Amino acid sequence: MEILKIVIVLIGFILLAIGVVCIYDARKITQKRFSFGDRNEGAKILKIVGFIMSIVGSLVIIFQNSIIS
């Protein structure tokens, strides 16, 4: 049961880290990975996705006890 809690917390931290990186490097990721014309729109979408991922990761970390039980 303890191992499962640790795994869930690690998944939450990974989601949180990916979300923060998406927010911080949105323009660089958009220029490197995507080929659509409007880079501002792509960066905005990537920042929104990163924000949602960081919120979900934070919620997983906070509520990991109620997820297991």
C-alpha positions in Angstrom: 0.0 0.0 0.0 2.9 2.4 0.7 4.5 1.6 -2.6 1.2 2.6 -4.4 1.1 5.9 -2.5 4.7 6.6 -3.6 3.9 5.8 -7.2 0.9 8.0 -7.2 2.9 10.9 -5.7 5.6 10.4 -8.3 3.0 10.5 -11.1 1.7 13.7 -9.7 5.2 15.3 -9.6 5.8 14.2 -13.1 2.6 15.8 -14.3 3.4 18.9 -12.4 6.9 19.1 -13.8 5.7 18.6 -17.4 3.1 21.3 -16.9 5.6 23.8 -15.6 8.0 23.1 -18.5 5.1 23.5 -21.0 4.2 26.9 -19.4 7.8 28.1 -19.3 9.1 26.9 -22.7 5.9 27.2 -24.7 7.3 29.4 -27.5 10.4 27.2 -27.9 8.4 24.0 -28.0 6.0 25.6 -30.5 8.8 26.6 -32.8 10.5 23.3 -32.6 7.7 20.8 -32.7 4.7 22.3 -34.5 4.5 23.7 -38.0 1.4 25.8 -38.1 1.6 29.4 -39.0 0.3 31.3 -35.9 2.9 30.6 -33.2 1.2 32.9 -30.7 -1.9 30.7 -30.8 0.1 27.6 -30.5 2.0 29.0 -27.5 -1.2 30.0 -25.9 -2.7 26.6 -26.3 0.4 25.0 -24.9 0.4 27.3 -21.9 -3.2 26.4 -21.2 -2.5 22.7 -21.5 0.6 23.1 -19.2 -1.5 25.0 -16.6 -4.2 22.3 -16.6 -1.5 19.6 -16.3 0.1 21.3 -13.4 -3.2 21.7 -11.6 -4.0 18.0 -12.1 -0.6 17.0 -10.8 -1.0 19.2 -7.8 -4.4 17.7 -7.0 -3.1 14.2 -7.4 -0.3 15.0 -4.9 -2.7 16.7 -2.4 -5.5 14.1 -2.6 -3.4 11.0 -2.9 -4.6 9.6 0.4 -8.3 9.7 -0.7 -7.4 8.2 -4.1 -5.9 5.1 -2.4 -8.6 4.5 0.3 
